[in-house]
């Protein structure tokens, strides 16, 4: 058997009600592994569950915007387009990405806690 990362076994006795409460809190936190939940609670005193679905959608939208910007730049270089329009799109994209980056950094700090 492969060497385990955590070789020390801890055993805790609980009542039925305590076990039910622990399972409810695991469900609320979105954690299915009881050992991971217990370690997190014992070491940090809390479990932070952050639903990042909206952020993932925002990042996906940002990626699509970047792809569109690249396609427009290729078209502009091939067929010619007003440079001011491209510059405006680039400014908007840079501003969008700056805001998205700031939000992601803030979320990363919250999740680290």
N, C-alpha and C positions, 0 to 999 in steps of 0.2 A: 504494500500500500504506500502511496506517495506520502512524503512528509507533510504534515499539516502546518499551515501558517500559524494557527492558534492551537497549541497543544495542551492547554489547561482547560479542564472541564469544570464548570460551575453548575451547581444544582440548587434550585430554589423551589420551595414548596409554597403553593398558593391555594386559596379556597376557590370553589367553583365561581363565585361572584367576581373574585379578583381576576381569574382567568378570562371570564366573559368581558370584563372591563378592558383587559389588555387586548383582547381580540378586537373589540370595538375601536380602540385607539389605533391599533394597527391598520384597520380598515380606513379610518379617517385619514391616516397619514399616507395611505396608499402603499403600505409595506406588507408583503406576504411572508417574509422570512422572519420568524420569531427571534432567532439569534441576532440578526442584524438590528432588529428593533430594540432588543434588550441592551445590546452593546451601546447603541446610540443614546438610549435613555440613561444608562448608567454612567457613561462618559461625559455626556453633554447636558443631561437633565431635560432635554426636549428634543422633539423631532420636528423639523420644519418641512412641510410639504408644500411645494410651490408648483402650481399648474402653469407650465410654460407654453401651453398650446397657443395662446394668442401671440406670444413672442416668436414661436416657430413660424406661424403664419406671416408675421411681419418680416422675418428674415427671408422667407420664401418670396414674398412680394418684392423685397429689395433685390433679391437675386434676379428675378424676372425683369425688374427695371434696368438692372445693369446689363442684362442680355439685350434688351431693347435698345439701350443706348449704344451698345457695340454694333448692333445691326444698322442703326441710323448712321453711325460714324463710317461704317463700311460703304453704305449707300452714298453718303456725302462725298467720300473720297473717290468713289467710282464715277458718279454722275454729276456731282457738284450740288451743293446746297448752300444756303446762306450760312456763313460761319457764325453769325450772331446767334442763330437758332441753336446750333450745336453747343456754343459756349453757354447759352442759357440752360440747356438740358444738363450740361455738365455741372453747372453751379447748383441746380436743383438737386441733382443726384448727390453731390458732395454734401449738401446741407442735410438731405435725408439720411445718408449714411452716418453722418456725425451724430444725429439724434438717436439713431438706432444703436450706435456704438455706446453712447452714454447710458441708454436704458439697459443694455446688456451688461455693462460694467457694474451698474447699480444692483442688478439682479444677481450677478456673480458674488458680490459682496454679501448680499443677504443670504444666499445659499451657503456660503462659507461659514456663517455663524453657526 
